[in-house]
Amino acid sequence: MNSVKIQVLGSGCSTCKKLYELTKEAVAEMNLGVEVEYITDIQKIVEMGVMSSPVLAVNGKPAMTGFTPDIEKIKQLIKENAK
């Protein structure tokens, strides 16, 4: 899973920030060695075709819309979408 691109897109609200923190934690636990990018540009979210936030994007595609506090679910989504 090298050169995987992981982004969290959101408005900058507390829920978006929490997803960003959890995603960074998940990436660290998975030893991916990649930075998680945090994007607050609403235009980027719209360009992905998603109308709500936060969005977890893997390799430029939305993997999840909305928030989950479940770090295992985040890891699973990264694995599934990084192929």
Secondary structure as UniProt FT lines:
FT   TURN            2..3
FT   STRAND          6..9
FT   HELIX           14..29
FT   TURN            30..31
FT   STRAND          36..39
FT   HELIX           42..47
FT   TURN            48..49
FT   STRAND          55..58
FT   TURN            59..60
FT   STRAND          61..65
FT   HELIX           71..81
//
